[in-house]
Amino acid sequence: MTLKEPAPVAPRTAVGAHAEPPHRATAWPEARAAAARAGTTARAGREPRRLPLGQALGRTLAEPLLALTDLPSFDTSAMDGWAVAGPGPGPWTVRAETPVLAGHAPAAALNDGEAVRIATGAPVPPGTTAVIRSEHSRAEPAGTAPAGLLLHALREVAPGQDIRPRGQECRSGDALLPAGTAVTPAVLGLAAAAGYDELPVPPRPRVEVLVLGDELLTAGLPHEGLIRDALGPMLGPWLAALGAEVLATRRIGDDAEELYAAVTGSAADLVVTTGGTAAGPVDHLHRVLDKAGATLLVDGVKVRPGHPMLLAALDGRRHLVGLPGNPLAAVSGLLTLAEPLLAALTGTSPSRGRAPVQEDVHGHPYDTRLVPVVRRGGRLAPLRYNGPAMLRGIAVADGMAVVPPGGARSGQELDVLDLPWPPTSGAVPAQGACFT
């Protein structure tokens, strides 16, 4: 038998065997955990990249951020004012010299009873007792003394006031942030202050999308049994929003040899396929994985829509996620298997919330159900268009609610899988009765 011949429809016990009957499928929480473990294992052998600070925004730290210097690295003035030596309220003799400025060398040591003007951020001269703010002091002529000015404090002077001592924020070598921290603008600022020019981040997982099926059109209106490919335009940008580097989106007909060559020849860390995961006459994916020596980690998931999804290890570091061909079922597979795997590879956590549901939600008797929802007043409103082939609901959703077997009652709290873009803020276009 060649790979181009249809596989016989019969029970399978090797790698090609998939989730028939349904009770052999993996429970939804366990499937997501398996995907996360696969990503963690694959990540172990991946060396971090070091990116300039300006390019690291939005990534995660691959290693703990350790201080490369004391912060601050010298005693500095916290205010514009006067550095004084000796107890208050003075007076102190003002030294007739240039004020101490930030970015300049420290002034000579102060002797007891002396003062010098100082700017915020400037190094404090040795011997300084305190810094007195300009508004809390008064300078007046020194009478018959030739020095010029005497400084008086208008408030009590406490030793060390308005001085940022060296190492106040951290000492060199201190752990500032753990690995896995999201690199925000504030993290970039802290890294720069701590002496970094570059940050270690996990490399972006390389992903290739293979859209399968002879029936798919890439342009124009559906006709004569042909339908538009909805997944090709959607999956690449979605995966990129999850942190992946999408190498290509390729369309492959119902040809097992072509699919085998594409899977085994891919340079991607993760291959994502659409369709071909069931047992139909042109569903070749299981036999292709069998021939490629892949190991099935998840073969069917107890979730609706999308139960015929799968996860396979192609080798020690490369994986394949097989999504169902129906669009919303494919989204279900993406959130169930691809998202946790990519999150583990990039050292992040999938965005997940929890909120009460606005009304009763119908559930599957035995399987988890994923339903597009919007958030309204802190509650989840299920969207009506949630069939396996429908995208109208997910197009305006804030996330997918995780409905347990048997359904959920009004007010019951549900987990929500957030989508990797800003929420709609409950703005739902007119679509008739839009909720279940």
Number of C-alpha atoms within 10 A of each C-alpha: 6 8 16 13 13 16 17 10 9 8 12 12 8 12 19 20 16 24 22 15 9 15 13 13 22 22 18 22 13 14 24 22 15 19 26 24 16 25 27 20 16 20 21 10 10 13 12 17 16 17 16 13 19 11 12 22 17 11 23 22 26 23 16 15 22 19 22 18 17 19 21 18 19 16 20 23 29 21 20 20 22 27 30 32 25 20 16 20 15 18 21 24 23 23 16 12 9 10 16 25 19 16 9 9 12 15 18 12 13 20 14 15 17 22 30 26 21 29 22 18 20 23 24 34 23 15 16 23 23 23 29 32 23 17 11 14 15 13 16 12 13 16 10 7 10 8 13 15 20 21 24 18 20 16 13 11 19 14 16 13 15 19 23 21 17 15 15 14 13 19 19 15 13 15 13 16 17 14 15 19 18 20 19 14 14 10 19 20 13 17 22 16 17 23 15 18 14 17 25 21 24 21 21 19 25 20 26 27 24 24 25 25 19 14 14 20 16 13 9 8 9 14 9 6 7 12 16 15 20 17 21 19 11 12 24 21 14 18 23 16 13 22 22 23 19 21 15 13 18 13 20 18 15 19 18 22 15 14 23 19 12 16 24 16 9 15 14 21 23 27 24 24 29 27 23 24 25 22 21 12 13 20 20 27 24 25 19 22 22 15 14 15 14 22 19 21 18 25 25 28 30 26 29 24 27 26 28 29 33 30 27 23 20 20 14 12 18 20 28 28 24 29 29 26 26 20 25 27 27 26 25 25 29 23 19 27 27 27 23 27 32 29 21 21 26 26 22 21 15 19 14 13 12 16 16 19 25 19 17 15 20 16 19 16 11 16 24 23 26 27 30 27 28 26 21 13 10 12 20 28 26 25 22 19 21 21 16 18 15 15 19 18 23 22 13 19 25 26 28 26 26 23 26 21 17 15 18 19 15 13 14 17 18 19 18 23 22 20 19 16 11 8 15 14 13 16 13 14 9 7 12 7 9 15 17 14
